[in-house]
Amino acid sequence: MGVLAVAGKGWMAWDVQHSEGSKKTQELQEKFKKKFNEQEITAKFVSDVEKPGELICETAKREGATYIVMGTRGMGKLRRTIMGSVSDYVVHHSSCPVIVCRQK
């Protein structure tokens, strides 16, 4: 079993994103690498500041993903309409099925 983890930066100002986002992305990668190694799961991590939805779809297609599993922060309708949603983009543009899990 393989896992592809893609990290996006969200909607913070870019200069704040770059410094804080890079550190947070690195911390998350280390956390998940440890968990995946414990379960003997092969994982590949990629990151994109500008267009994470496109990166997810392109990478899934290139890697031959059977499906994509991703989370959602559950933004309200107005915020999602104005800002867009990575999970919404992936659901509508992916070449394979997408499972979206809402955060509790």
N, C-alpha and C positions, 0 to 999 in steps of 0.2 A: 504494500500500500504506500502511496506517495502523497505528500501534502505540499501545496503551494500556498505560501502566506504572502499576501500583498498588503503593504501598509500605505495608507494615504495620510495626508496632513490635515484635512478638514478645512475650516474656513478662517483661521486666525490670520493676522497680518503676516506677510511672507517673512520679514526679518525675524519676528518672534517665532514663527513656525520653524524656520531653518535651524535655529539654535536649540529650541526646546523640542521640536519635532524629531530632530536627528537623535537626540539623547533618548527620548521616549521610544523611538523606533528601535534603537539598539537594545534598550532594556527589554522590550517585548520580544525581540528576536532571541535574546539569551534565555529568557524564561521559556519560550516555546521550544527552542532547541533542546533544552534539558528535558522537558516533558516528552518530546518526540523521541529522543535518544533512549529514554527509559522504556518506551514502548516499542523500540526498534522500528520506528517509522522514519523513512527518508523524507526530508523536507528541503525546500528551496525557498529562499526569501528574496523578494524584490520590492522596491519602493519607488514611488513617483510623487512629486510635489504637485504637479499641475493637473494631470488627468488620470487619477487612479482607476476609474471605471474602464477607460480604454485599455490601460495596462492589464487589468484583470482579464478582460475579454481576449486581448491579443495573446497573452501568455497562456491562457487556458487552451486556446486554439492551437498554438505552437506546440504545447506540451501534450496535446491529445487528451485533455481532461475529459473524464466521463461525466462529471458534474461539478458544480461550484457550490460550496457552502460558505455563507457569509453572514455576518451579524448586521444589525441595524440599531441605531441609537433611538429610533422612534421619534424623529422630529415631527412637529406639528405640520398640518397641511400647508399653512401659509409659508412657514420657513422652508419646507421642502420645495414648494412651488417657486419661491424666489431664488433659493440657493441651489436647488437640484439635490439629488440623492445618488450616492454611488451605487447603492443596492438597486435603486430604480433603473439607473442606466444599465447595469449589468443584466438585470432581468430582461430588458428590452433589446439588448444588443449581443448577448452571448450566443455562441453557436452550440452550446450544450445546456442541459437543464440547470436551474439555479434554485438552491434551497436557502431561504432567508430566515434567520432565527432572530426573533425579537428579544432584546435584553429585558430581564425581569427587574 
